[in-house]
Amino acid sequence: MNINIACIGSGNMGFALMKAAAGQNIKIWFTDADTEKARDAAASIGAAVFNSNLEAAQKADYIFLAVKPQVLQHVLDEIAPAAGQRLAEENPPVIVSMAAGWSIEKIQAAIGLVPVARIMPNTPSLIGKGLIIMAASPQLSLEKAAALENILKGAGVVDRLDEQYIDAATGVSGSGPAFVYLFIEALADGGVQAGLSRDKALHYAAQTVLGSAAMIQETGKHPGELKDMVCSPGGTTIAALAALESGAFRGAVIRAVEAAYKRTKELG
């Protein structure tokens, strides 16, 4: 089955998902306020460009809204006429929004009861190692939901979630890569302070985080259990953990997730 996708917005995340979808018997178009940016994105993956957001809504089977939450209302206003007209079609278009904080109900209030999927991809999607959280409206058929998951899976793991939890997931998986990058940078800085070269310290820090994450996924063990495996009585690691706890490390991370969650709610 041939699928036509329009991606409104050609920034990092929209481009990452379209790049992953390219080559799956899918025709892809971009639109963007910056026409040159859309053309460059399209040219790099063999896609094309629509002249307007309205044209995208008139012709595409899946319409990805890859714009910032602050811009989404304007985009919805532009595509609402076409979305409303296509409600009578046997297979109306699917709206796929990745705007933080915007509920399915709020999107449908702006454009009508078209099928809507709300997704939250993270930046590792750029290299096919992402996590894409997905919630769907009742109007999205099982067949079209499965097709959408197939479109997305090239960018990483797709996980279905009840929409009431998607803002919380955003605080963990959406913002989480930034927390991890900050930790890797700090871990490498510690290595440099101890005498390692910068390139070695960064390589060791990144590989350590990669391997540690894989240990959790592949062993199924709780991270606390794996942590205890590293800590010998009176040893170096338990002394280091005590230093982290004196700086309220875990509490700071929890507060960071909570702050991201609250900001997601504000954006909606």
URVENTA-V889146 format. One record per residue. N is the residue number from 1. RES is the residue in one small letter. D_CENTER is the distance of its C-alpha to the mean C-alpha in Angstrom with 2 decimals. Layout:
# URVENTA-V889146
((N & RES & D_CENTER) (N & RES & D_CENTER))
This chain:
# URVENTA-V889146
((1 & m & 26.06) (2 & n & 24.98) (3 & i & 21.77) (4 & n & 21.28) (5 & i & 17.87) (6 & a & 17.65) (7 & c & 14.73) (8 & i & 15.68) (9 & g & 14.48) (10 & s & 14.43) (11 & g & 12.51) (12 & n & 10.40) (13 & m & 7.10) (14 & g & 9.48) (15 & f & 11.75) (16 & a & 9.68) (17 & l & 9.15) (18 & m & 12.78) (19 & k & 14.06) (20 & a & 12.99) (21 & a & 14.67) (22 & a & 17.71) (23 & g & 20.78) (24 & q & 20.22) (25 & n & 23.05) (26 & i & 20.72) (27 & k & 21.76) (28 & i & 19.19) (29 & w & 19.94) (30 & f & 18.39) (31 & t & 19.58) (32 & d & 19.27) (33 & a & 21.61) (34 & d & 22.15) (35 & t & 23.80) (36 & e & 24.32) (37 & k & 20.68) (38 & a & 19.95) (39 & r & 22.94) (40 & d & 21.96) (41 & a & 18.49) (42 & a & 20.31) (43 & a & 23.12) (44 & s & 21.11) (45 & i & 19.85) (46 & g & 22.84) (47 & a & 21.41) (48 & a & 23.27) (49 & v & 23.11) (50 & f & 24.03) (51 & n & 26.38) (52 & s & 24.72) (53 & n & 22.01) (54 & l & 24.86) (55 & e & 25.64) (56 & a & 22.09) (57 & a & 22.41) (58 & q & 25.85) (59 & k & 25.15) (60 & a & 21.70) (61 & d & 20.96) (62 & y & 17.22) (63 & i & 16.27) (64 & f & 12.70) (65 & l & 12.52) (66 & a & 10.46) (67 & v & 12.50) (68 & k & 12.74) (69 & p & 13.79) (70 & q & 17.25) (71 & v & 17.70) (72 & l & 16.54) (73 & q & 20.02) (74 & h & 21.73) (75 & v & 19.72) (76 & l & 20.37) (77 & d & 24.00) (78 & e & 24.21) (79 & i & 23.01) (80 & a & 24.70) (81 & p & 28.05) (82 & a & 26.80) (83 & a & 24.59) (84 & g & 27.67) (85 & q & 29.96) (86 & r & 27.88) (87 & l & 27.79) (88 & a & 31.16) (89 & e & 29.97) (90 & e & 30.02) (91 & n & 26.40) (92 & p & 24.74) (93 & p & 21.47) (94 & v & 18.11) (95 & i & 15.95) (96 & v & 12.19) (97 & s & 10.71) (98 & m & 7.39) (99 & a & 9.78) (100 & a & 9.81) (101 & g & 13.10) (102 & w & 14.25) (103 & s & 15.62) (104 & i & 16.55) (105 & e & 20.12) (106 & k & 19.84) (107 & i & 18.40) (108 & q & 21.21) (109 & a & 23.72) (110 & a & 23.13) (111 & i & 23.33) (112 & g & 24.94) (113 & l & 24.21) (114 & v & 22.27) (115 & p & 19.84) (116 & v & 16.41) (117 & a & 13.13) (118 & r & 10.54) (119 & i & 6.96) (120 & m & 4.01) (121 & p & 1.20) (122 & n & 3.03) (123 & t & 6.16) (124 & p & 8.15) (125 & s & 6.92) (126 & l & 9.59) (127 & i & 12.13) (128 & g & 11.30) (129 & k & 10.67) (130 & g & 7.02) (131 & l & 6.32) (132 & i & 5.15) (133 & i & 7.07) (134 & m & 9.49) (135 & a & 12.57) (136 & a & 15.37) (137 & s & 18.49) (138 & p & 21.92) (139 & q & 22.58) (140 & l & 20.05) (141 & s & 22.31) (142 & l & 21.73) (143 & e & 22.34) (144 & k & 19.80) (145 & a & 17.12) (146 & a & 18.03) (147 & a & 17.99) (148 & l & 14.47) (149 & e & 13.37) (150 & n & 15.50) (151 & i & 13.95) (152 & l & 10.42) (153 & k & 11.94) (154 & g & 12.81) (155 & a & 9.39) (156 & g & 9.61) (157 & v & 10.34) (158 & v & 9.84) (159 & d & 11.13) (160 & r & 12.92) (161 & l & 13.51) (162 & d & 16.03) (163 & e & 14.76) (164 & q & 16.89) (165 & y & 14.71) (166 & i & 11.23) (167 & d & 11.98) (168 & a & 13.15) (169 & a & 10.16) (170 & t & 8.19) (171 & g & 11.08) (172 & v & 10.84) (173 & s & 7.54) (174 & g & 5.66) (175 & s & 9.06) (176 & g & 10.49) (177 & p & 10.24) (178 & a & 12.45) (179 & f & 14.80) (180 & v & 15.13) (181 & y & 15.90) (182 & l & 18.40) (183 & f & 19.97) (184 & i & 20.34) (185 & e & 21.95) (186 & a & 24.22) (187 & l & 25.14) (188 & a & 26.12) (189 & d & 28.04) (190 & g & 29.95) (191 & g & 30.86) (192 & v & 32.14) (193 & q & 34.14) (194 & a & 35.65) (195 & g & 36.70) (196 & l & 34.11) (197 & s & 33.33) (198 & r & 30.01) (199 & d & 28.78) (200 & k & 29.87) (201 & a & 28.43) (202 & l & 24.94) (203 & h & 25.14) (204 & y & 26.41) (205 & a & 23.84) (206 & a & 20.81) (207 & q & 22.54) (208 & t & 23.50) (209 & v & 19.99) (210 & l & 18.92) (211 & g & 22.04) (212 & s & 21.84) (213 & a & 18.41) (214 & a & 19.89) (215 & m & 22.95) (216 & i & 21.19) (217 & q & 19.54) (218 & e & 22.69) (219 & t & 25.37) (220 & g & 23.93) (221 & k & 25.70) (222 & h & 24.81) (223 & p & 23.76) (224 & g & 26.92) (225 & e & 29.05) (226 & l & 27.63) (227 & k & 28.17) (228 & d & 31.75) (229 & m & 32.33) (230 & v & 31.98) (231 & c & 34.20) (232 & s & 37.92) (233 & p & 40.50) (234 & g & 41.38) (235 & g & 39.12) (236 & t & 36.88) (237 & t & 33.53) (238 & i & 34.73) (239 & a & 36.15) (240 & a & 32.85) (241 & l & 31.04) (242 & a & 33.74) (243 & a & 32.96) (244 & l & 29.26) (245 & e & 30.34) (246 & s & 32.86) (247 & g & 30.04) (248 & a & 28.23) (249 & f & 25.30) (250 & r & 23.86) (251 & g & 24.62) (252 & a & 22.86) (253 & v & 19.58) (254 & i & 19.99) (255 & r & 20.77) (256 & a & 17.71) (257 & v & 15.42) (258 & e & 17.84) (259 & a & 17.78) (260 & a & 14.02) (261 & y & 14.53) (262 & k & 17.58) (263 & r & 16.14) (264 & t & 13.46) (265 & k & 16.60) (266 & e & 18.48) (267 & l & 16.15) (268 & g & 16.73))
